[in-house]
Amino acid sequence: MLFNSFEFLVFFPLTTVLYFLLPQAWRWLLLLVASCVFYMFFVPAYILILAATIVVDYVAGIQIEKHRGNGKKAKRWLIGSIISTCIILIVFKYFNFFLDNVQGVAKLFGWNYSVSLLNIILPIGLSFHTFQSLSYVIEVYRGKQAPEKHFGIYSLYVMFYPQLVAGPIERPQNLLHQFHEEKKFNYHDVSQGLQRMLWGMFKKVVIADNLSSFIGAVYDSSESVAWYYIATAMVMFSIQIYCDFSGYSDIALGAARVMGFRLMENFRFPYLAQSISEFWSKWHMSLSTWFRDYVYIPLGGNRKGLTRAALNTLAVFGISGLWHGANWTFVVWGVMHGAFVIFSNRMNIRYEAKWWVISATVFTFGLVTCAWVFFRADNFAIASNMFEGLFTLRTQVGFLPSAFVPFTPMVIAWKVALLVMFMIADRRISKSIYYEHTPTYAQRLVLVSALLALLGLFGNWGEVGFIYFQF
């Protein structure tokens, strides 16, 4: 079920009202059933994949605790759980990618090697709930989390609908105990949650979805469009993916907040970062900290010298790129960021002068925007066309492709104006909602009225899915 759909506009208030009407003892069951319904709106049969993961990791957590005094047995259960969970991810997400690459290598050497690809669809959000399940068994093994004995509560930890398909990737220490606590109706939680949902919806359907068609047209015609279209599309995609993903996170955190649950923050104004290292401390924070705690530090982190730290950084970002998608373009995107981070850490320059802050912020945004080209492009040919057209200042090749017919100068102008308006308003409104700077009643009324009006006038409802759902 999409957040930007009519079904969710019915589902959310109905689930929330029933949640507060039911006694505490039955609320977990309501949320679990509701989460199953939410997920089954996509491909119903794929809920069986989540069920298999849940059973394996639930049993593994209990067995790890049972064999706490026997390190070998506990470790076997940990490894078995990790392997079984990752096998599902590998089969559905990476098996065809692996076969494609094997076939490519065979062709390179002139070998006659044909393969039959699996005809399967990637379960939505598989990478997210796989990582959330892994964090549970790892934390139990480390002794930082007691195994959850209530099977229904553990299932809800994996299935909780607000963050089920695109995060944030929760740690058991933050979320599990909240399902055992009684949540009473709280006006402040409801008010803050609904405002955050509204702001997230605005980011998604007004900003992100109104930029997507122009961006798609440029990438689809990357070999022929002029450099100024390419530059505009590159900047627009940076804003689109931020509004799309942080908009989802806002709706998720807001929906949970209405019921009294607190999920971890996923974004803190990443495009105001003055370095790539700072960018990754503000962008998709639940994933960044996951890789830090479960991959980078176990590899040795920065404890074994600068060279080893650099290699660990490249490895983590390469894996992160592959986590995002089974395509070498994602790996290149990840490695680019790894190289940027290494350079940023070596330089480690920060000045308070206003001119430096602005220059560093613009430079960082430029690096991130260039790297996004590999993230957005379906293949290297498209990415190459984009950069070739940009850096050679290509003028228009022939007539505009038919895909550009809807994009008159006036249409592009209002999209840019909407974008500028958002960039001006984002920090002020987000800080008020995220950090709970309580506005006056009149300010809240103006904000809500303005957002509702913009959603009604410019909202692109139900037409564009969330970008990170594909991961």
N, C-alpha and C positions, 0 to 999 in steps of 0.2 A: 504494500500500500504506500503510495507516495504521500508525503506531507502536503504537497501542493495539489491535492485532488479533492473532489467532492466527498468521496468516501471517508477521508480523514476528518473532514469538517463535521461528519456525523459520528464517526468512531471516537474521536477524542473527548467531546463533552459527555457522551454516553458512558464511556469507560470511567471517566473522572467522577461523575455523579454517583455511579454505582459503587465506586471505590470508597467514597466517603459514607455512603449509606450502609455498607456492609460492616459487620463486626470485624475486628482485627484478625480473628482466627481464620477468616475466609478471604481476606484481601489478597493474599499471595496467589490463591487459586484463580481469582478473577484476573489478576494481572498476567498470570501464566497463560490462561485461555485467550485473553485479549491479545497477548504477544504472538501466540500461535496463529490466530486469525489474521493479524497484521502481516505476518510473514507469508502465510499461505495465499495472500492476494497475488503473489508473484508466480511461483511454480509450486503448487501444493505438495507434490511428492517430495520436494527437496527438504521438507521439514524432517524427513527420516534421517537425513545426513546430520542435522543438528542433534537429533535424538541419539544417534550412535555416538557422536562426540561427547555428549553430555554423560551418557552411561559409562563410557570408558574412563573419563576424567573424574567422575564422581567416585567410582570404585577405586581408581588409582590413588586419589587423595586419602581415602580411608586406609588403604593398604600401606601407604607410605608412613602414615602416623602409627599404624599397628606395628610396623617393623622399624620404628625409630631407633631402637637399640642395635639393629643389625643393618649397618650401612650398605652392605652389598645388596640385600633384598630390597631395601628402600630405593636404592639407585636403579635397580632393575625395573621396579614399578614406574619410576620417573621416566626412564628411557623408553620403556614400552608405551607409556602414555603419549610421550612426545612423538614417537615414531608413528603410532596409529593415527594420531590427530593430523600429523603432517602428510601422511600418505593420502588422506582424503583431499587435502589441498593440492598436493602434487598431481594426483590423477586428474582432477577436474580443471586445474588451472595451468599446469605445466607439461602434461604428458604430450599433448599435440605439439607444443612448442619444442619439446625435446626431439620428437620424431621429425619435425620440419628441419631442425638443424642437422640431425644425423643424415637425412636425405640430401641436404645441401653439401655436406662434407663428402658424401659418396659421389655426388655429381662432380664435385671439384676434382676428384681423383679418377673420374671416368668409370666408376663402378655402377653397375645396373642394380640399383637398390630402391625398390618401391615399397611404400608403407601405406597402410590404411589408417587414417586418422579416426579418432573416436568422435562419434556424432553426439556430443553432449553440450549442454549449455552450462556455463559457469554459474553455480548457485550464488545468488545475490548476497553481497557482504561477507563472502566466505572467509576472506583474509582477516576481516575484523574479528569475527567471533572465534576464529582459530587462535588468534593471538591472545584474546581474552581468556580462552580456555587454558592456553599454555601458561599464562601468568599465574593462574590459580595453582596448578600442580607444582610449578617451580617455587612459588611462595610457601606452599605447604612443605615441600622438601627442605627448604631453607629454614623452616621453623618459624617463619614470620606470620603464618596464618594457620589457624586450627582448621582441620577439614570440616566441611559442612556436612552434618549428619542428616539434615532434612533434604530429601531428594528433590522435593518440589521447590524449595528455596534455592537450591543450587541450580536447578533448571532455569529458574527465573533470573538468576545472576547472568546466565549466558543469553537468555531469550528476551530480557527486558526491552520492550518494544521501542522506547525513545532512541536508544543507542544501538539497536540490534544490527542494523545493516551498514552503518557508516560511523560508528563510534560516538563519543570518545571511547578508546580502548581502556576499560576500567580495570583497576587493581582490586582484588578481593577485599583488601583491608578497608577500602573506601566504600564499597557498595554492599557487600554481603550483610553486614550488621544492620544496615538500614532497613532491610526487608523484615527483620525481627522487631523493629521499633514501631510503636503505634504512632501514626501520623494523624494529627488532628487538623481540622480545617483551620487555616490561618490566612487571614485577609492579605497580609503583607506578602506571603509566599504566592498566593494566587495572583495578586496584582503584578508583582515583579515577573512571575512566570509568563503571564499572558502578554505583558509588554515585550518581553524578550522573544516570545514566539512571533509576535506581530512584526518586530524589527527583523527577525530572521526570514520571515515570509516576504517582507519587502525586499530584502537583499536578493532572495532567490528569484521571485517571479517578476519583479519590476526591473532590477538591475541585471542580474546574471542572464535571465532568459531573454531579455530584450537585446542583449549583446550577442547571443549565441548564433543567430542567423547570419549576421554580417561576418563574424569570425569564420563560420563554416564555409561561407561563400569564398572568402579569401584563400583559405587552405585548400579548398577544392579546385581553385584556379591559380595555384601558387606559381605555375610556370609562366603566367601571362600578365598578371596584374602589376600595376605600378608600385614603386617602392613606398609611396605615401599611404597606399592602402595597406601594404604589408606592415608598416610601422604602426599604423592605427590599430590593426587587428592584433598585433603582438601586445600592445599596451592594454587593449580591451580584454584580451584573454587573461592577462594577469589579474585584472579586476574581476572578470567573470568567475575564474576558479576560486578566488577568495570569497566572493559573495555567495557562490554556489555552496562551497564547503562550510564556510563559517556560518552561512545562513542555515544550513542543515543543523550544525552544532547548536546554534541559538534556539532553533525550534525544539531540538532534543532536550537541551538543558532546561528550557522553559517549560516544556510539557512535564518533565520530571519534577521541576520546582513547584508546579501547581499542586502536586500531590505530596509535597514536602520532602522530596528526594534531592540530594545535592550530587550532581555529577561533576567530574573534573573539568576545568577549563581547557579548551583546545586551541584558542587563539588569543593573542594579546597584541593587536596592531602590528603585524609582522612587517608591513611595508614601511614602517617608520624605523626599522632596524638600520644601524650604521655599519653593519658588517654581516657577512653570510653566517658567521657563528651566531650572532645575535638573532638573525632571521630565524634560524632553526631552534632557538630558545623560545620563539613566539609563534611559530607555525606548526600546526598539527602536533601539539605538545605531547599528547598521549602516545603517539607513535615514536616521537623523538626520544622520550624518556624510556619507552619500552626497549628500543634498540640500545640505548645507553646501558640500561641495567642488565639486559639479558644477552647482549652480543658484544658490545664494545668493551665493557669492563671485564667479562670473562676471557676475552681475547688478550687481555693485558692492559687495555686502556692506554694511558700515557705513562705507565709506571716502568716501562722498559726502554726508555730512550726515545729520541725524536723520530728516528727512522721507523721504529716499530709502531709508534703512535700514528704516524702518517699512513702506514700500511693498514693499520686497524681502521682508521678513518675511511680510507678508500674502500675497504672490504664492507664496512657497515653501510656506506652510502650505495655501493653497488648492489648489495642485498636489498636495501630499501627500494632501489629503483625496480628490481625484479619483483619485489612484493607488490608494487603498484600495477604491474602488468607483464604478461608473458610476451615481451617484445624487446629487442635490443635497443630500441629508442629509449625505453624507460631506464635501461641499464646505463646508457650514455648520460641521460639526465642525472641519474644518481651519482655517477662518477664525476661529472662536472661539478656538482655541489660538493662532493668530497674534496676535490682539488681546490675549490674556492675556500672551503673551511680551513684546509691546511695552510693556504696562503694567508688567510685572515688571522689564524692563530699565530703564525710566525711574525706577522707585522705587528699585531696587537697595539695599534695606534688609536688613541681616543683623545680628542681635544674638546674643550668646552666652547671654543669660539663658534659663533652662530654660523659663519660661512663654512666652517669645516663640517659641522653637523649636517647642514643642508647638502653639501657636496657629497659627503659619505653616504647619506641616505639615498640621494639620486643615483649614485654609482652602484650601490647595492641593489636598488630596484632594477637598474639596467641589467645587471648580471642575472638576476632572477628571471627577468622577462626574456632574455635571450635563451636561458636554459629551458624555459617553459615551451619553447618551440619544439624541442624533442619530445616533450611530454604530450603535446597536442597533436603532433604529426603522426600519421598512421605508419609512415615508413621514412627511411633516410632520404629518399628522392624528394619528398615533399619538404622536409626540413632543409635540404640543400637548395631547393628552389626558393624558399623563403629568404634564406641568408644571401643567396646570389642576387635576388631582386633588390634586397635592402642595401647591400654594401656596394653594388654597382650603380645604385640610383636609377634602376631600370624605369624607363617611361612605359606608358601603356603599349602592349603588344596587340595591335589590331583593335577590334571592337571589344567592349566589355562582354564577358561571358553572360549568358542568359540568367545565371544565378544572381547577377548584380542588378537586374531590372528594378527590384523593389527599393534599391538603395540610391535614391536621389540625394543631391546635396542637402536638401532640407531634412530628409530622414536621418542622414548621418549626423547633421548638426544637432538635432534634438536628442539623439542618442548620446552624443558627446556632452551636451548640456546636462542631461540627466546624470551622466557619469561624474561630471564636475560637482554637481550638487551633492551627490552621495559622498564624494571624497571630502567635501567640506563638513558634512553633517556627521559622518561616521564616528569620528573620535568623540565628539561631544555627546551624541546620543548613546553610543556604546558604553562610555564611561559611566553615564547615569544609570544604565541598566545593569552592567556587569558589576560595578563597584557600589551600587545601591546608594548613590547620591540622591536622596529623596527629593524629587521635584514637588513643586506646589501642585495643588489640585488643578489649577488653571493650566499650568505647564503640561501636566499629564493629559488633560483634555485636548489641548492644542496638538500635542504629539500624536496621540491616538487618532484624532480626527484627520490630521494630515496624512498619516500612514494609510488609513482606511480609504481616503480619497484617491491617493496614488495607486493603491492596490486595485481599486475599482477602475481607474482610468487607464492604467498602463500595465496591469498585471497580465502575464502570459500564462494563464492557468492551465495546468494539467498537460501541457504540450511538450515540456522538456524534463527528462529525468535528471536526478542528481548525478553529477560527474563521478563522484566517488562510489556510487552504488556498484559500478562495474568491477570494483576491487574486492 
